[in-house]
Amino acid sequence: MKALLIDGYTDEPAAFGVPPYISPKIRLIYGLLLFEKYEIDYFTIDQMRKSSTMNSLGKYDLLIIFGGISTPGRYIGGSPITLNDTLKILNKRISKNSILMGPITKGYSIKGGQKVIDVNIENLKKIESFEELLKYFNKEIHDDYYENRDLYYSLGANLIKKHPNFPYLMIEIDISSGCERTDGYCSFCTESVFYGSFKFRKLSSIEEELISLKNNEAKYIRFGRSANVLAYGYDIKSDKASPEKIEDLFSSTREILNPEIFHVDNGNPIFISNHRKDSEKILSSIIDYCTEGNSLSFGVESFDENVRKTNNLGGKINDIFYSIDLVNHFGKIRKNGIPSLLPGINLLYGLPGFSKSTYENDYNSLNKILESGNLIRRINIRKVMIFPCTGLGKVDLPKINNREFDKFKEKIRNDFDNKMLKKIFPTGTIIKNVLYEYSTGEIAFGRTLGTYPILIGYTDNRKRINDIIVVDHGRRSITGIIFGTDINKITERELKLIPGIGKKLVKKIILQRPFECSKDFIEIFGQEVFKLIKKIHLFRDNKE
């Protein structure tokens, strides 16, 4: 039997699968197909869009398309599946048995700020959960959520080698599902509606998957399939966090896989504030075992008290400030020149209770964080995506003036983001293992692997991986030059990127080359100019 598995990518509050990430759920489906002894062809949706791939598809006994988004964003590494993509695939009539899975089965939209549409396509069977897929194959269904999944996670580990990004592939690991809150859920919440009550996965099962991933040369992982990584091991009945279980989870992962990049994603700031002593221990574990540049995404959604109350966001604004303080207290410490762990903030617009004053409240709160000296890795600003199955699907929503929304977003980018980037990645910071993404003219753009990696522009040398030195800052990206460049080989274009060195000085430096040592440079240009050059390591000697 032959099966075609198409990875249409996912972006959910607690799961990400757009390249260079691979979703745990696509590996889960792959593992089940292997167990059922299918011969499997696997393609990403970007591969499918190439006419050479689409036109060369043979006849399959089974087709599974998996994908969909419930938290839309802007993507560099790939473009999530569209309805048009789905129809094009089905028009090839490559399978009589065709299945659609993932968030797209709950509704489809390519952007926020609007209601999703229901996806009903002739000859395409919607399967909304993995349990339904197990029933399709006449498998036994267990009461335990992860008992239905653990075997297939381990079996599906070798899918990573079929992904076009391998070996530079960030592997999302499933450690928990659902939301741990007991006081109700946020009005827009898809995590609780799609995946039910909170449950966490047994350490032994995670370890088995890690061993399988190690055997398949996995090097980069993230505990991203979790609505709140700090709640792993949490006992809802006693309201007790479990720093011991988290310590075991992280230490075991380091021992088994020893990943080159090891990151997390989501954290609930209200949970942190409600479990302060335990959260200190948990944050210490995360920082001890994870690699630098890590980020903990806070679903703040709004600093407007009216919006928070209306949408049951939980907690108080001071709880959020406390959690930002705490993460900074532990995470601002730098490893290899980069902060170990910083919070990120998600802001959501179009919720009930929204008004023009919401913008002002959010701006003032962000400004307060900036003035406090705390660091925020990034601000995500988006419009809510409305699923009928959530609380938002049952109420009238305020209309957002797009011009006002865009103006506010631009203000945050100008007044907040640029200042934060200068603090997080000061001039002279070395960012290692930057992977090339794309080029515009002579400028290449790349990112490291990890949680919300910064986009970096640098002179294109056509190499896949470079170490980059930061020279300048934009609003959502930074500019750098390739580490290892020296004063006698640096291009005129690159010299112009260095702040404080104008066109006339650039030409003078070019004409005066070569310099045998830094002392020669100082004699011509002086200490002040040399300090600008020294920051970005253009000299290889110590003679000043």
C-alpha positions, 0 to 999 in steps of 0.5 A: 500500500502506498500513501502520500503525506503532505505537510501543509504546516501549522501555526497554533498557540501551542504548536508550530510547524512552518519551516525550519520547524517540523510539527510533532503532529505530522511525525505522529501521523507518519509513525502511524502510517509506518505501523500500518506498513504503508510505503510513504511519500512525504512532501511539504506544501512548498515542494508540492507547489512546484509543478515538477512535484505535482505532475510526477505524483503516482497513484496512491492508496491513501492521501493525508493532507495535514495543516492549518493556522489558528494564530496567523503570522508572517513566515519566511521559511515556508507558506502554510497551505491554502484552500487553493493548494488543497483543490489543486492536489485533489484535482490530480485525482491521486487517491480515492481515499483522501483525508484532511487533518489539522487546524484547517478542519476547524476553519480556514483563514489566511489572516486575522481579524475575520471569521474562519470559513468552514472547509467542506470539499467533495471527496475529502474526508475531514478527520479532526483528531488523532483518535478519529484517525486511529478509528479509521485504521480500526485501532484500539482507543485508550482513555489516556490521551498520550497512550494513543500517541506515544508509540507513533511519536517514537516510530515517526522520528525518522521523518525528520530526514525526509524534510527538505530543511534537514539537518537544519530542522527545529523539532517541536516536541509534545510535552503537554496538551490543553490549558492548565487553567481551572477558572475558565478559558480565554474567549478566543482560546482554541487550545482548550476547544481543540485539545480538551483539558490539561494533561502532560506526557510521561517522562519515560515516553518523551525519553523514548522519543528523544532516543529515536530522534537521536538515532535519526541525528536530531540536533535542534529541539524545542518544547513548543507543543505546550501551552505553558511549559512551566506547567509540566507536571502540574497537579490541578487538584492541589494547584501545585507546580512541579519544579522537580518533574521539570528538572528531570525532564530538562536534565534527561533531555540534555543527557539523552540528546544533548541538543545543539539548540534547546529552546522552549516557547509558551509560558503563562505569566499569571501561572508564574505570579501565582507560583512564585517560588516554584517558578524561580526553580523552574526558570533556573532549570530552563536556563541551566539546560537550554541554550542561549537566545531562548524566549518565553512567549507570554500570551498577555493579549491586552494591558487593558483591564476592561478587555482582560475582564471581558475575555477572561484573560485571568490575573492582573496586570501587575502579575504580568509585570512581576513575571517579566521582572522574574524572567529578566532577573534570571534570563538577562545573564548572557551565554556566548554574548546572548541573553539566556532567556527573555520574555516575548509579548503577544498582543491581540486586537479585536476582542470584546471590550476593545476601544481606542483607549486600548492602544493607549493602555498597551503603549503606556504599559510597554513604555513602562517595561522599557523604562524599567530596564527589562528586556523583551525579545519581541512583541507580536501584534495581531488581530484575532482569528474567530473560530465559531467553536470558541467564545468569540464565535457567539458574540458581536465583536468590535470593528477595528479601524485598519488605519488606526491599527497599522498606525499603532503597530508602526508606533510600537515598531519605531518607539519600542522594538528598535530600542529593545534590539539595541539592548539585546544585540548591542553593536559587536555582538557575535551571533553564531550559526546564522542560516541563509534564508534568502537574498535581495540584491547583494544583501543576504538575510538569515536567522539562527535556529530557535524560538523567534530568531532575529532576522539578520541582513549581511553581505551575501557570500553564498555560504549556508552558515555564517557567524555574524557581528552586529553593526546596526539595528532596524525595528524587527531585524539587525544588520551585520557583517561576517565574522572573520572579515578583517580591515584589509578585506572588508568591502566598501559596502560593509564599511558603510554599514558601521555606525559613525563611519561616513562615506568620506572616512570609508573611502579614506580607509580603503585608500590607506590599506593595507594596515599591518596592525591596529597601531598603524590604523590608530596613527592615521585615524586616531583612537576614536575611529579605532574604537568603532572598528574594534567593536566589530573585530576587524583587527587580528592583532593586539597592538593598539 
